[in-house]
Amino acid sequence: MEASWRQVAGGRGRARGRATAAPSPGNGLHLRGAGGGREAGSGGAAAPGPSPRGAASAAAAAELMAQRKFEEIKKANQAAAKKLVEEHFSSSSEEEGDEDLEGKQGKIVANTFITYTTQTDGDVRELERTKQYLNEAFQAGAMTCLICIASVKRNQAVWSCSGCFCIFHMPCIQKWAKDSQFLVSSLTDDDFGRRDYPWPCPKCRFEYKRSDTPSRYYCYCGKVEDPPLDPWLVPHSCGQVCEREFKPPCGHKCLLLCHPGPCPPCPKMVTTTCYCKKAKPIPRRCSAKEWSCQQACGRKLLCGQHKCENPCHAGSCPPCPRVSRQKCVCGKQVTERSCASPLWHCDQVCGKTLPCGNHTCEQICHVGACGECPRSGKRFCPCQKSKFSLPCTEDVPTCGDSCDKLLECGVHRCSQRCHRGPCETCRQEVEKQCRCGKHTKRMPCHKPYLCETKCVKMRDCQKHQCKRKCCPGNCTPCDQNCGRTLGCRNHKCPSVCHRGSCYPCPETVDVKCNCGSTKVTVPCGRERTTRPPKCKELCSRPPTCHHTSQEKHRCHFGSCPPCHQPCQKVLEKCGHLCPAPCHDQALIKQTGRHQPTGPWEQPSEPAFIQAALPCPPCQVPIPMQCLGKHEVSPLPCHAVGPYSCKRVCGRTLDCQNHTCMKECHKVTETEACIGKNKAGPECLQCEEGCSKSRPVGCPHPCVLPCHPGECPPCVQMLRIKCHCKITTLYVECRKITTADINEKNRLSCCKDQCPKELPCGHRCKEMCHPGECPFNCNQKVKLRCPCKRIKKEFQCNKVRENQISIECDATCKEMKRKASEIKEAEAKAALEEEKRRQQAELEAFENRLKGRRKKNRKRDEVAVEPTLWQKYKYHLLPVCAVLVLVFAWYIAPGAA
């Protein structure tokens, strides 16, 4: 697939041997191919150059290509801008001011809770748990994926567990679910990977089905897929109302904006009664609608004799706590028992006479009749082959047949005669195979055969060997401890040795501020990368400078910031107070350290030490006048004295045209200079030339040095071009600068004919002049009729004004008529030839449909013989055209 800017419209390639269609503004398509560039439907020869339609098509294709390229660049720029915005808000720890960040988070939390607090009249006590989840969403490092132990950023796709509400990266939880299902199915499923095994949450072990494996990124409430990044919403939230069902369900939905963590208790007001239904219904919160009136319950207990004396309570009443004398079910014994369990059995044999009259009931204390005698009716012999009808007082005899019961070995049968009691052990010698199937041995059937070979298979952990003697193949699970270091790098896995990734470390660590009053709880392993929380308490360290108290600032790690309070020490020279910031603990670069001996030795980093600096010079402003008396400026107290204001002196020199350009200096004023701002003996002397303005058009400077008064007239020659820009003229400068417009035109004329061309193409007949040439051309030009046969001569200006035209005569019209008749004859002959060919094809097709076939008959062949015009039209057309041109050339001079 080529780039869009390489995809050019059809018909521009160098296709040879095939026709390509190119769009044209007319009706139909122009076919270009290997046919010499002819256009379909035209009877003439090939065009000598590109047609106007082809040029228009190429221009349209170029414009389309440029438009596509512009759209691609526009999309690329938009994608780059979007990526820049996402990276700007990608981290939850944005570098903003503390107060601005806290205010922004407070507004977001308030907007999230606004729909809930309107129902509770501002009561937010039930929102503490949800508020904790919201604060963790903003706290840097608090939202951590327990699988990869990395921070969860704003622009990353996440998944939230519905059991513990822990947040994981989408790729991490997908890999976790896939690995968990693979491990379980590979160990327990014969049909590997076919059964639907659940996978657990890495934190709470809540099990999910295979179909619940997350595949798309949704917001917390599950309404919006791929929620957009918005800095004024909770990260990964859509900003809509949550509307999840409360747990336990009450019929209402959550009123908060889309939020992490569990939904708070339902804030709706409902009218409900107490557990025992005795009190009147009162309005209560839906989350606390079940309540007790504290009156006696009064419901009848299961014993059927007493009533419940407990206060109004939920659920069933407890068992009756009273004690009474009760008989057992057989009625032989009476004892004191709990009223809640009236039915009980003693440990005596029933002993009642059975219906046979010969035996007694041997059951322990029971309810109901004793039943029939177990020895009555038809009974089987011990081997269960013969059946006897005997009185209950006689025992069933043996039948004398072989026992034939299956022995304990499960292979052989008992060979003794019918006997009472259990069969003996199997004593036949057989070739037995050991449990692992590697060895065989001849031995008694009832004895098990276990070899001494140890199993070398790997257990389910794929790390340790089974090493059980004569293992049948179902190796026991590994009983050793895993002991691998968890992702936190602090603890080891306490589980039994297993395959796959270990569960995340369940421990948490408190990251505290310097004073310990503020802390944040993070998963184990994140304490090294989590920034300590920002404590709002003030720093309690004593000041390290000469001030009695330090500036107020919050709790922090490291040394306190430099003191910025004014020094206020009394300066020795002037007695003013030092207004500079405190400089008792200034950082000074240490000098005189070891210098490197050569380029092979790495230079050491500069060291800084804290030291007290002396007070800076006094900066109290004192008004002082400069040397040249230009201004009165306030000078620092330590620099009071005569000074130069650095301005130009500005006093008028003797030439009365320039001023002194020296920097502000001392001037000795004489009696003639007082109050007149004249130059003194210390000022400069004027050495420049005359700089007065010259007359308009004079490019020459004044020949005199700088002087007072007017300059003399300029007598130098000025070189100028004539009006036609060909001849160079020399004129005195004062003449050209003082002349009017007519005089200037006369001085600039070279007296030659104007070389300019008129619009008609002829040369101007006037003498060298300014401006545009007059259009009055009188030269003769030739005109022809539309067919180019008749020609005549006329004046150029009349022809340009369209006053004369030549029309074709009768001879011209006769020639046009003959040419059109020739074209019509050609078209008519071509049409007749096409009809004749179609008729021949139709007759051949009808003959083939008749089905008259003979054995040796050949297929019908229709041969259409071309006409003489079709054979020689390409030769006759050029000859006819040449004859017409020759005839027109001979007639043209005679008509003229």
DAURHU-V877260 format. One line per field, one symbol per residue. ss: DSSP state (~ for helix, > for strand, _ for the rest). A space follows every 10 residues. Layout:
ss=???
This chain:
ss=___~~~____ _________> >>_______> >>________ __________ _~~~~~~~~~ ~~~~~~~~~~ ~~~~~~~~~~ ~~~~~~~~__ _______~~~ ~~~~~~~~~~ ~~~~~~~___ ____~~~~~~ ~~~~~~~~__ ___>>____> >______>>> ______>>>~ ~~~~~~~~~~ ~~~~~~~~__ ________>> ______>>_~ ~~_____>__ ____>_____ __________ >___>_____ __>___>___ ________>> >>________ _>>>>~~~__ _____>___> ______>___ >_________ __>>>>>___ ___>>>>>__ ________>_ __>______> ___>______ _______>>> ______>>>_ __________ _>___>____ __>___>___ ________>> >>>______> >>>>______ ___>___>__ ____>___>_ __________ >___>_____ _>___>____ _______>>> >>______>> >>>_______ _______>__ __________ ___>______ _____>___> ______>___ >____>>>>_ __________ _______>>> >_________ >>>>>_____ _>>>>>~~~_ _______>__ _>______>_ __>_______ _______>__ ________>_ __________ ____>_____ ______>>>> >______>>> >>~~~~~~__ ~~~~~~~___ __>___>___ __>___>___ _________> >>>>______ >>>>>~~~~~ _________~ ~~~~~~~~~~ ~~~~~~~~~~ ~~~~~~~~~~ ~~~~~~~~~_ __________ _______~~~ ~~~~~~~~~~ ~~~~~~~~~~ ~~~~~_
